[in-house]
Amino acid sequence: MTDGQVTRLLNVRPWGGDPVDIHLEAESITRITPHSPDEAVAPADRRGTVDGRGLLALPGFINAHAHIDKSWWGKPWVSYGGETSTQGRIAHERAHRDELGIPGVEPTVEVLRQMLRTGTTAVRTHVDVDTGIGLRGLDVVREAVAAVDGAVEVHIVAFPQDGVLRRPGVLDLLDTAAQQGAQYIGGLDPAGIDRDPVGQLDALFDIAERRGVGIDIHLHDGGELGLFEMELIVDRTRRTGLGGRVNVAHGFAVGQIDTARQADLVASFADAEVSMTTVAPPRVAPLPLRTLRSAQVPVGLGTDGIRDLWSPFGDGDLLTLARQLAQLSGFRRDEELVDAVRVTSTDAASFVGRDVHDLVEGARADIVLVDAENPADALVRAPRRELVIAGGRVVADARVVTG
């Protein structure tokens, strides 16, 4: 292929099914037809044709919780420092980000390219907004997205990493970010950081309601305190009519409360149309994924930071992270393993503003090919991504392509 644009993807197995040919036009899937192994491709039709060689096809992965502006990916190794508490990490990052050129266009571009190599084609990313860097991080991320020619669709959360109310001027920055195109504004531990859960949430919901944006709140506070804050979020979502546009990230308290109260909370999330995202952390009680899915509460999976001042870990591979989510959730049966893959793809459509994200006609042509028997096998082994198509274009190719 010469320009990377795909018009036909031959002989692939969507979700491990029978071999098909996927027909593309511009950024969309237009038709899916049974594959005929005896059908010859005329030389004139080979341009834009890719032979999938019977590989497993999955929808492109959606990273529902990232921090692509924070990374030092591609730079020399940075040793971890600072205290391990949330407040300690915030202070350490604020003290050292400038010397590392964070946020910077170059490492952000490298993170996006790494995501593409591992099959991620859409991202909801939190971008720091504070009195130290203002709105510069938003410009960095937009420039990085342009540098990869929009191969990754990126939705931005203007994120007050250093607090909302305790830093005068942050609310104005969030308001300006919303006016300048950020799809969401963020919040952070309204009680644990700002010590004023009612004040922080009232202020955030006011901006969101006036500016027509969504809200995505980091909530690490656990136990009864976290439960109380989530009840406040549900109440304000209902009163402002922002259902479907409010997300709770992490939400550790959900996995810490007793089963009956957990069921009530999940039911209230479903009724108010509040979603959740997780980064599948190994040392906290996991989200009750089965309960949330059963109640039709949207759940997204994200990488969190990737090689940043909070942690040296992370490589952007959502399939590997989905395996971790499955292990933490106690999944073993095939249908459960497939559910974990769907959390990274079809089920996460709403986190990047899509009605549908799948290998179906009319969907955006985001396709990942892997050498695996079925989705469960792909999850457990997380094999190399052989081919990644984003918006109808080949963006990562580890194999020989015809044409």
TORKOL-4160 file (C-alpha; in steps of 0.2 Angstrom, whole numbers, padded with zeros to 4 digits, m for minus):
403
<pt num="1" X="0000" Y="0000" Z="0000"/>
<pt num="2" X="0006" Y="0017" Z="m0004"/>
<pt num="3" X="m0005" Y="0029" Z="0006"/>
<pt num="4" X="m0011" Y="0018" Z="0020"/>
<pt num="5" X="m0029" Y="0020" Z="0016"/>
<pt num="6" X="m0039" Y="0003" Z="0016"/>
<pt num="7" X="m0054" Y="0000" Z="0005"/>
<pt num="8" X="m0055" Y="m0019" Z="0008"/>
<pt num="9" X="m0049" Y="m0030" Z="0022"/>
<pt num="10" X="m0050" Y="m0048" Z="0016"/>
<pt num="11" X="m0051" Y="m0064" Z="0026"/>
<pt num="12" X="m0052" Y="m0059" Z="0044"/>
<pt num="13" X="m0062" Y="m0066" Z="0059"/>
<pt num="14" X="m0072" Y="m0053" Z="0068"/>
<pt num="15" X="m0073" Y="m0058" Z="0087"/>
<pt num="16" X="m0067" Y="m0076" Z="0081"/>
<pt num="17" X="m0082" Y="m0079" Z="0069"/>
<pt num="18" X="m0082" Y="m0085" Z="0051"/>
<pt num="19" X="m0070" Y="m0077" Z="0039"/>
<pt num="20" X="m0076" Y="m0061" Z="0031"/>
<pt num="21" X="m0071" Y="m0047" Z="0020"/>
<pt num="22" X="m0073" Y="m0029" Z="0027"/>
<pt num="23" X="m0076" Y="m0015" Z="0015"/>
<pt num="24" X="m0071" Y="0002" Z="0020"/>
<pt num="25" X="m0075" Y="0019" Z="0013"/>
<pt num="26" X="m0065" Y="0034" Z="0020"/>
<pt num="27" X="m0067" Y="0032" Z="0039"/>
<pt num="28" X="m0081" Y="0020" Z="0040"/>
<pt num="29" X="m0085" Y="0001" Z="0038"/>
<pt num="30" X="m0098" Y="0001" Z="0023"/>
<pt num="31" X="m0101" Y="m0018" Z="0020"/>
<pt num="32" X="m0096" Y="m0035" Z="0028"/>
<pt num="33" X="m0097" Y="m0050" Z="0016"/>
<pt num="34" X="m0092" Y="m0068" Z="0018"/>
<pt num="35" X="m0075" Y="m0072" Z="0012"/>
<pt num="36" X="m0073" Y="m0083" Z="m0003"/>
<pt num="37" X="m0055" Y="m0091" Z="m0003"/>
<pt num="38" X="m0057" Y="m0094" Z="m0022"/>
<pt num="39" X="m0061" Y="m0076" Z="m0027"/>
<pt num="40" X="m0046" Y="m0068" Z="m0036"/>
<pt num="41" X="m0042" Y="m0050" Z="m0034"/>
<pt num="42" X="m0039" Y="m0041" Z="m0050"/>
<pt num="43" X="m0023" Y="m0031" Z="m0051"/>
<pt num="44" X="m0032" Y="m0015" Z="m0054"/>
<pt num="45" X="m0042" Y="m0018" Z="m0037"/>
<pt num="46" X="m0027" Y="m0022" Z="m0026"/>
<pt num="47" X="m0023" Y="m0004" Z="m0021"/>
<pt num="48" X="m0030" Y="m0002" Z="m0004"/>
<pt num="49" X="m0033" Y="m0021" Z="m0002"/>
<pt num="50" X="m0026" Y="m0030" Z="0013"/>
<pt num="51" X="m0025" Y="m0048" Z="0016"/>
<pt num="52" X="m0029" Y="m0052" Z="0034"/>
<pt num="53" X="m0024" Y="m0070" Z="0032"/>
<pt num="54" X="m0037" Y="m0077" Z="0043"/>
<pt num="55" X="m0032" Y="m0067" Z="0058"/>
<pt num="56" X="m0043" Y="m0063" Z="0073"/>
<pt num="57" X="m0051" Y="m0045" Z="0071"/>
<pt num="58" X="m0056" Y="m0034" Z="0086"/>
<pt num="59" X="m0062" Y="m0016" Z="0086"/>
<pt num="60" X="m0049" Y="m0004" Z="0090"/>
<pt num="61" X="m0046" Y="m0002" Z="0109"/>
<pt num="62" X="m0053" Y="0014" Z="0118"/>
<pt num="63" X="m0043" Y="0020" Z="0133"/>
<pt num="64" X="m0056" Y="0028" Z="0144"/>
<pt num="65" X="m0044" Y="0035" Z="0157"/>
<pt num="66" X="m0027" Y="0042" Z="0152"/>
<pt num="67" X="m0015" Y="0056" Z="0156"/>
<pt num="68" X="m0005" Y="0058" Z="0140"/>
<pt num="69" X="0001" Y="0075" Z="0145"/>
<pt num="70" X="0011" Y="0069" Z="0160"/>
<pt num="71" X="0022" Y="0056" Z="0152"/>
<pt num="72" X="0041" Y="0056" Z="0150"/>
<pt num="73" X="0040" Y="0042" Z="0137"/>
<pt num="74" X="0054" Y="0042" Z="0125"/>
<pt num="75" X="0065" Y="0052" Z="0137"/>
<pt num="76" X="0080" Y="0046" Z="0147"/>
<pt num="77" X="0075" Y="0035" Z="0162"/>
<pt num="78" X="0067" Y="0045" Z="0177"/>
<pt num="79" X="0069" Y="0037" Z="0194"/>
<pt num="80" X="0053" Y="0038" Z="0205"/>
<pt num="81" X="0053" Y="0050" Z="0219"/>
<pt num="82" X="0041" Y="0058" Z="0231"/>
<pt num="83" X="0029" Y="0051" Z="0244"/>
<pt num="84" X="0017" Y="0038" Z="0239"/>
<pt num="85" X="0001" Y="0047" Z="0245"/>
<pt num="86" X="m0010" Y="0056" Z="0233"/>
<pt num="87" X="m0004" Y="0072" Z="0240"/>
<pt num="88" X="0014" Y="0067" Z="0240"/>
<pt num="89" X="0013" Y="0063" Z="0221"/>
<pt num="90" X="0004" Y="0079" Z="0217"/>
<pt num="91" X="0018" Y="0089" Z="0226"/>
<pt num="92" X="0032" Y="0079" Z="0218"/>
<pt num="93" X="0025" Y="0081" Z="0201"/>
<pt num="94" X="0022" Y="0100" Z="0203"/>
<pt num="95" X="0040" Y="0102" Z="0209"/>
<pt num="96" X="0049" Y="0092" Z="0195"/>
<pt num="97" X="0038" Y="0093" Z="0179"/>
<pt num="98" X="0046" Y="0109" Z="0172"/>
<pt num="99" X="0064" Y="0102" Z="0172"/>
<pt num="100" X="0058" Y="0087" Z="0162"/>
<pt num="101" X="0048" Y="0097" Z="0150"/>
<pt num="102" X="0031" Y="0091" Z="0155"/>
<pt num="103" X="0019" Y="0094" Z="0147"/>
<pt num="104" X="0029" Y="0092" Z="0131"/>
<pt num="105" X="0023" Y="0089" Z="0113"/>
<pt num="106" X="0037" Y="0076" Z="0109"/>
<pt num="107" X="0034" Y="0064" Z="0123"/>
<pt num="108" X="0015" Y="0066" Z="0121"/>
<pt num="109" X="0017" Y="0061" Z="0102"/>
<pt num="110" X="0027" Y="0046" Z="0107"/>
<pt num="111" X="0014" Y="0040" Z="0119"/>
<pt num="112" X="0001" Y="0042" Z="0106"/>
<pt num="113" X="0011" Y="0032" Z="0094"/>
<pt num="114" X="0014" Y="0018" Z="0107"/>
<pt num="115" X="m0005" Y="0017" Z="0110"/>
<pt num="116" X="m0007" Y="0015" Z="0091"/>
<pt num="117" X="0006" Y="0001" Z="0090"/>
<pt num="118" X="m0004" Y="m0008" Z="0104"/>
<pt num="119" X="m0021" Y="m0006" Z="0095"/>
<pt num="120" X="m0028" Y="0009" Z="0104"/>
<pt num="121" X="m0037" Y="0021" Z="0092"/>
<pt num="122" X="m0047" Y="0032" Z="0104"/>
<pt num="123" X="m0043" Y="0040" Z="0121"/>
<pt num="124" X="m0051" Y="0050" Z="0134"/>
<pt num="125" X="m0037" Y="0059" Z="0142"/>
<pt num="126" X="m0036" Y="0070" Z="0158"/>
<pt num="127" X="m0025" Y="0085" Z="0155"/>
<pt num="128" X="m0018" Y="0095" Z="0169"/>
<pt num="129" X="m0025" Y="0113" Z="0172"/>
<pt num="130" X="m0018" Y="0123" Z="0186"/>
<pt num="131" X="m0011" Y="0139" Z="0191"/>
<pt num="132" X="0007" Y="0134" Z="0187"/>
<pt num="133" X="0004" Y="0129" Z="0169"/>
<pt num="134" X="m0013" Y="0137" Z="0165"/>
<pt num="135" X="m0020" Y="0129" Z="0149"/>
<pt num="136" X="m0004" Y="0125" Z="0141"/>
<pt num="137" X="m0007" Y="0106" Z="0143"/>
<pt num="138" X="m0022" Y="0107" Z="0132"/>
<pt num="139" X="m0012" Y="0116" Z="0118"/>
<pt num="140" X="0002" Y="0102" Z="0120"/>
<pt num="141" X="m0011" Y="0088" Z="0118"/>
<pt num="142" X="m0020" Y="0096" Z="0103"/>
<pt num="143" X="m0003" Y="0099" Z="0094"/>
<pt num="144" X="0002" Y="0081" Z="0098"/>
<pt num="145" X="m0014" Y="0074" Z="0090"/>
<pt num="146" X="m0012" Y="0084" Z="0075"/>
<pt num="147" X="0006" Y="0078" Z="0073"/>
<pt num="148" X="m0001" Y="0060" Z="0072"/>
<pt num="149" X="m0013" Y="0066" Z="0059"/>
<pt num="150" X="m0028" Y="0063" Z="0070"/>
<pt num="151" X="m0025" Y="0044" Z="0070"/>
<pt num="152" X="m0030" Y="0043" Z="0088"/>
<pt num="153" X="m0047" Y="0051" Z="0092"/>
<pt num="154" X="m0044" Y="0061" Z="0108"/>
<pt num="155" X="m0057" Y="0068" Z="0120"/>
<pt num="156" X="m0050" Y="0080" Z="0133"/>
<pt num="157" X="m0054" Y="0082" Z="0151"/>
<pt num="158" X="m0048" Y="0098" Z="0159"/>
<pt num="159" X="m0041" Y="0091" Z="0175"/>
<pt num="160" X="m0037" Y="0100" Z="0191"/>
<pt num="161" X="m0024" Y="0089" Z="0198"/>
<pt num="162" X="m0019" Y="0100" Z="0212"/>
<pt num="163" X="m0036" Y="0104" Z="0218"/>
<pt num="164" X="m0051" Y="0115" Z="0213"/>
<pt num="165" X="m0056" Y="0126" Z="0228"/>
<pt num="166" X="m0040" Y="0126" Z="0237"/>
<pt num="167" X="m0031" Y="0134" Z="0223"/>
<pt num="168" X="m0039" Y="0151" Z="0218"/>
<pt num="169" X="m0041" Y="0153" Z="0200"/>
<pt num="170" X="m0043" Y="0135" Z="0195"/>
<pt num="171" X="m0062" Y="0137" Z="0193"/>
<pt num="172" X="m0059" Y="0151" Z="0181"/>
<pt num="173" X="m0046" Y="0140" Z="0171"/>
<pt num="174" X="m0059" Y="0126" Z="0170"/>
<pt num="175" X="m0072" Y="0137" Z="0164"/>
<pt num="176" X="m0061" Y="0144" Z="0151"/>
<pt num="177" X="m0055" Y="0126" Z="0145"/>
<pt num="178" X="m0074" Y="0122" Z="0143"/>
<pt num="179" X="m0076" Y="0137" Z="0132"/>
<pt num="180" X="m0061" Y="0133" Z="0122"/>
<pt num="181" X="m0067" Y="0115" Z="0117"/>
<pt num="182" X="m0063" Y="0103" Z="0131"/>
<pt num="183" X="m0077" Y="0090" Z="0131"/>
<pt num="184" X="m0076" Y="0088" Z="0150"/>
<pt num="185" X="m0070" Y="0096" Z="0166"/>
<pt num="186" X="m0063" Y="0086" Z="0180"/>
<pt num="187" X="m0063" Y="0085" Z="0199"/>
<pt num="188" X="m0052" Y="0077" Z="0212"/>
<pt num="189" X="m0057" Y="0070" Z="0229"/>
<pt num="190" X="m0069" Y="0084" Z="0234"/>
<pt num="191" X="m0067" Y="0079" Z="0252"/>
<pt num="192" X="m0049" Y="0072" Z="0253"/>
<pt num="193" X="m0041" Y="0086" Z="0243"/>
<pt num="194" X="m0052" Y="0101" Z="0244"/>
<pt num="195" X="m0060" Y="0097" Z="0261"/>
<pt num="196" X="m0077" Y="0104" Z="0254"/>
<pt num="197" X="m0086" Y="0091" Z="0244"/>
<pt num="198" X="m0102" Y="0101" Z="0242"/>
<pt num="199" X="m0093" Y="0116" Z="0237"/>
<pt num="200" X="m0082" Y="0108" Z="0224"/>
<pt num="201" X="m0096" Y="0098" Z="0216"/>
<pt num="202" X="m0108" Y="0113" Z="0216"/>
<pt num="203" X="m0095" Y="0123" Z="0207"/>
<pt num="204" X="m0091" Y="0109" Z="0194"/>
<pt num="205" X="m0109" Y="0105" Z="0190"/>
<pt num="206" X="m0112" Y="0124" Z="0188"/>
<pt num="207" X="m0098" Y="0125" Z="0175"/>
<pt num="208" X="m0104" Y="0109" Z="0166"/>
<pt num="209" X="m0122" Y="0115" Z="0165"/>
<pt num="210" X="m0118" Y="0132" Z="0159"/>
<pt num="211" X="m0105" Y="0127" Z="0146"/>
<pt num="212" X="m0113" Y="0111" Z="0140"/>
<pt num="213" X="m0099" Y="0099" Z="0144"/>
<pt num="214" X="m0097" Y="0083" Z="0154"/>
<pt num="215" X="m0089" Y="0080" Z="0171"/>
<pt num="216" X="m0076" Y="0066" Z="0175"/>
<pt num="217" X="m0071" Y="0066" Z="0193"/>
<pt num="218" X="m0056" Y="0056" Z="0201"/>
<pt num="219" X="m0062" Y="0049" Z="0217"/>
<pt num="220" X="m0050" Y="0040" Z="0227"/>
<pt num="221" X="m0058" Y="0043" Z="0244"/>
<pt num="222" X="m0064" Y="0026" Z="0251"/>
<pt num="223" X="m0077" Y="0019" Z="0263"/>
<pt num="224" X="m0091" Y="0029" Z="0270"/>
<pt num="225" X="m0083" Y="0046" Z="0264"/>
<pt num="226" X="m0082" Y="0040" Z="0246"/>
<pt num="227" X="m0099" Y="0033" Z="0246"/>
<pt num="228" X="m0106" Y="0050" Z="0253"/>
<pt num="229" X="m0097" Y="0059" Z="0239"/>
<pt num="230" X="m0104" Y="0047" Z="0226"/>
<pt num="231" X="m0121" Y="0050" Z="0232"/>
<pt num="232" X="m0119" Y="0069" Z="0230"/>
<pt num="233" X="m0113" Y="0066" Z="0212"/>
<pt num="234" X="m0129" Y="0056" Z="0209"/>
<pt num="235" X="m0140" Y="0069" Z="0216"/>
<pt num="236" X="m0132" Y="0083" Z="0206"/>
<pt num="237" X="m0132" Y="0073" Z="0190"/>
<pt num="238" X="m0151" Y="0071" Z="0192"/>
<pt num="239" X="m0154" Y="0089" Z="0197"/>
<pt num="240" X="m0144" Y="0096" Z="0182"/>
<pt num="241" X="m0150" Y="0084" Z="0169"/>
<pt num="242" X="m0132" Y="0079" Z="0165"/>
<pt num="243" X="m0136" Y="0060" Z="0164"/>
<pt num="244" X="m0125" Y="0051" Z="0152"/>
<pt num="245" X="m0111" Y="0065" Z="0154"/>
<pt num="246" X="m0105" Y="0062" Z="0171"/>
<pt num="247" X="m0091" Y="0049" Z="0176"/>
<pt num="248" X="m0083" Y="0043" Z="0192"/>
<pt num="249" X="m0065" Y="0037" Z="0190"/>
<pt num="250" X="m0057" Y="0025" Z="0202"/>
<pt num="251" X="m0072" Y="0025" Z="0214"/>
<pt num="252" X="m0063" Y="0014" Z="0226"/>
<pt num="253" X="m0077" Y="0015" Z="0239"/>
<pt num="254" X="m0088" Y="0005" Z="0227"/>
<pt num="255" X="m0078" Y="m0011" Z="0230"/>
<pt num="256" X="m0076" Y="m0008" Z="0249"/>
<pt num="257" X="m0094" Y="m0006" Z="0255"/>
<pt num="258" X="m0106" Y="m0021" Z="0259"/>
<pt num="259" X="m0115" Y="m0030" Z="0245"/>
<pt num="260" X="m0132" Y="m0023" Z="0249"/>
<pt num="261" X="m0126" Y="m0005" Z="0249"/>
<pt num="262" X="m0116" Y="m0008" Z="0234"/>
<pt num="263" X="m0131" Y="m0014" Z="0225"/>
<pt num="264" X="m0141" Y="0001" Z="0230"/>
<pt num="265" X="m0127" Y="0013" Z="0224"/>
<pt num="266" X="m0125" Y="0004" Z="0207"/>
<pt num="267" X="m0144" Y="0005" Z="0205"/>
<pt num="268" X="m0143" Y="0024" Z="0208"/>
<pt num="269" X="m0129" Y="0025" Z="0195"/>
<pt num="270" X="m0139" Y="0016" Z="0182"/>
<pt num="271" X="m0154" Y="0027" Z="0186"/>
<pt num="272" X="m0145" Y="0044" Z="0185"/>
<pt num="273" X="m0134" Y="0038" Z="0170"/>
<pt num="274" X="m0117" Y="0040" Z="0179"/>
<pt num="275" X="m0103" Y="0029" Z="0172"/>
<pt num="276" X="m0087" Y="0023" Z="0180"/>
<pt num="277" X="m0069" Y="0020" Z="0174"/>
<pt num="278" X="m0056" Y="0010" Z="0182"/>
<pt num="279" X="m0037" Y="0007" Z="0179"/>
<pt num="280" X="m0038" Y="m0010" Z="0187"/>
<pt num="281" X="m0026" Y="m0006" Z="0201"/>
<pt num="282" X="m0020" Y="m0022" Z="0210"/>
<pt num="283" X="m0020" Y="m0017" Z="0228"/>
<pt num="284" X="m0037" Y="m0010" Z="0231"/>
<pt num="285" X="m0054" Y="m0019" Z="0230"/>
<pt num="286" X="m0059" Y="m0021" Z="0212"/>
<pt num="287" X="m0075" Y="m0013" Z="0205"/>
<pt num="288" X="m0089" Y="m0026" Z="0205"/>
<pt num="289" X="m0089" Y="m0027" Z="0186"/>
<pt num="290" X="m0102" Y="m0041" Z="0184"/>
<pt num="291" X="m0114" Y="m0030" Z="0195"/>
<pt num="292" X="m0111" Y="m0014" Z="0185"/>
<pt num="293" X="m0113" Y="m0023" Z="0168"/>
<pt num="294" X="m0129" Y="m0032" Z="0174"/>
<pt num="295" X="m0136" Y="m0015" Z="0179"/>
<pt num="296" X="m0130" Y="m0007" Z="0162"/>
<pt num="297" X="m0119" Y="0005" Z="0170"/>
<pt num="298" X="m0105" Y="0010" Z="0157"/>
<pt num="299" X="m0088" Y="0004" Z="0163"/>
<pt num="300" X="m0072" Y="0010" Z="0154"/>
<pt num="301" X="m0054" Y="0004" Z="0157"/>
<pt num="302" X="m0039" Y="0015" Z="0156"/>
<pt num="303" X="m0020" Y="0015" Z="0158"/>
<pt num="304" X="m0020" Y="0030" Z="0170"/>
<pt num="305" X="m0002" Y="0038" Z="0168"/>
<pt num="306" X="0011" Y="0030" Z="0157"/>
<pt num="307" X="0029" Y="0032" Z="0163"/>
<pt num="308" X="0026" Y="0048" Z="0173"/>
<pt num="309" X="0031" Y="0056" Z="0189"/>
<pt num="310" X="0017" Y="0046" Z="0198"/>
<pt num="311" X="0024" Y="0029" Z="0192"/>
<pt num="312" X="0037" Y="0022" Z="0181"/>
<pt num="313" X="0025" Y="0008" Z="0175"/>
<pt num="314" X="0014" Y="0007" Z="0160"/>
<pt num="315" X="0016" Y="0004" Z="0141"/>
<pt num="316" X="m0001" Y="0009" Z="0135"/>
<pt num="317" X="m0006" Y="m0009" Z="0131"/>
<pt num="318" X="m0025" Y="m0010" Z="0135"/>
<pt num="319" X="m0026" Y="m0029" Z="0130"/>
<pt num="320" X="m0013" Y="m0033" Z="0144"/>
<pt num="321" X="m0022" Y="m0022" Z="0156"/>
<pt num="322" X="m0039" Y="m0030" Z="0152"/>
<pt num="323" X="m0031" Y="m0047" Z="0156"/>
<pt num="324" X="m0026" Y="m0039" Z="0173"/>
<pt num="325" X="m0044" Y="m0033" Z="0175"/>
<pt num="326" X="m0050" Y="m0051" Z="0172"/>
<pt num="327" X="m0038" Y="m0058" Z="0184"/>
<pt num="328" X="m0043" Y="m0046" Z="0198"/>
<pt num="329" X="m0061" Y="m0049" Z="0194"/>
<pt num="330" X="m0059" Y="m0068" Z="0196"/>
<pt num="331" X="m0064" Y="m0071" Z="0178"/>
<pt num="332" X="m0060" Y="m0088" Z="0170"/>
<pt num="333" X="m0075" Y="m0093" Z="0159"/>
<pt num="334" X="m0074" Y="m0089" Z="0141"/>
<pt num="335" X="m0089" Y="m0077" Z="0141"/>
<pt num="336" X="m0081" Y="m0068" Z="0156"/>
<pt num="337" X="m0064" Y="m0066" Z="0147"/>
<pt num="338" X="m0073" Y="m0059" Z="0131"/>
<pt num="339" X="m0083" Y="m0047" Z="0143"/>
<pt num="340" X="m0066" Y="m0040" Z="0148"/>
<pt num="341" X="m0061" Y="m0037" Z="0130"/>
<pt num="342" X="m0077" Y="m0028" Z="0127"/>
<pt num="343" X="m0074" Y="m0016" Z="0141"/>
<pt num="344" X="m0059" Y="m0010" Z="0131"/>
<pt num="345" X="m0068" Y="m0009" Z="0115"/>
<pt num="346" X="m0087" Y="m0010" Z="0111"/>
<pt num="347" X="m0093" Y="m0006" Z="0129"/>
<pt num="348" X="m0082" Y="0010" Z="0130"/>
<pt num="349" X="m0090" Y="0019" Z="0115"/>
<pt num="350" X="m0099" Y="0032" Z="0125"/>
<pt num="351" X="m0083" Y="0037" Z="0133"/>
<pt num="352" X="m0077" Y="0045" Z="0117"/>
<pt num="353" X="m0094" Y="0051" Z="0111"/>
<pt num="354" X="m0099" Y="0036" Z="0100"/>
<pt num="355" X="m0116" Y="0027" Z="0098"/>
<pt num="356" X="m0107" Y="0012" Z="0092"/>
<pt num="357" X="m0090" Y="0005" Z="0091"/>
<pt num="358" X="m0089" Y="m0012" Z="0084"/>
<pt num="359" X="m0085" Y="m0022" Z="0068"/>
<pt num="360" X="m0101" Y="m0018" Z="0060"/>
<pt num="361" X="m0108" Y="m0008" Z="0045"/>
<pt num="362" X="m0108" Y="0011" Z="0049"/>
<pt num="363" X="m0095" Y="0010" Z="0063"/>
<pt num="364" X="m0079" Y="0020" Z="0062"/>
<pt num="365" X="m0066" Y="0008" Z="0054"/>
<pt num="366" X="m0055" Y="0005" Z="0069"/>
<pt num="367" X="m0049" Y="m0013" Z="0068"/>
<pt num="368" X="m0035" Y="m0023" Z="0076"/>
<pt num="369" X="m0028" Y="m0039" Z="0069"/>
<pt num="370" X="m0020" Y="m0052" Z="0081"/>
<pt num="371" X="m0014" Y="m0070" Z="0078"/>
<pt num="372" X="m0026" Y="m0078" Z="0091"/>
<pt num="373" X="m0039" Y="m0092" Z="0090"/>
<pt num="374" X="m0053" Y="m0081" Z="0098"/>
<pt num="375" X="m0055" Y="m0066" Z="0110"/>
<pt num="376" X="m0052" Y="m0076" Z="0126"/>
<pt num="377" X="m0035" Y="m0082" Z="0118"/>
<pt num="378" X="m0030" Y="m0065" Z="0113"/>
<pt num="379" X="m0034" Y="m0058" Z="0131"/>
<pt num="380" X="m0024" Y="m0072" Z="0140"/>
<pt num="381" X="m0009" Y="m0070" Z="0128"/>
<pt num="382" X="m0010" Y="m0052" Z="0123"/>
<pt num="383" X="0000" Y="m0056" Z="0107"/>
<pt num="384" X="0008" Y="m0043" Z="0096"/>
<pt num="385" X="m0004" Y="m0032" Z="0086"/>
<pt num="386" X="m0001" Y="m0038" Z="0068"/>
<pt num="387" X="m0011" Y="m0023" Z="0060"/>
<pt num="388" X="m0020" Y="m0008" Z="0067"/>
<pt num="389" X="m0032" Y="0002" Z="0056"/>
<pt num="390" X="m0038" Y="0019" Z="0063"/>
<pt num="391" X="m0052" Y="0028" Z="0054"/>
<pt num="392" X="m0049" Y="0017" Z="0038"/>
<pt num="393" X="m0030" Y="0020" Z="0038"/>
<pt num="394" X="m0016" Y="0008" Z="0042"/>
<pt num="395" X="m0007" Y="0016" Z="0057"/>
<pt num="396" X="0003" Y="0001" Z="0063"/>
<pt num="397" X="0009" Y="m0014" Z="0053"/>
<pt num="398" X="0020" Y="m0028" Z="0059"/>
<pt num="399" X="0017" Y="m0039" Z="0044"/>
<pt num="400" X="0018" Y="m0039" Z="0025"/>
<pt num="401" X="0003" Y="m0030" Z="0017"/>
<pt num="402" X="m0003" Y="m0034" Z="m0001"/>
<pt num="403" X="m0005" Y="m0020" Z="m0014"/>
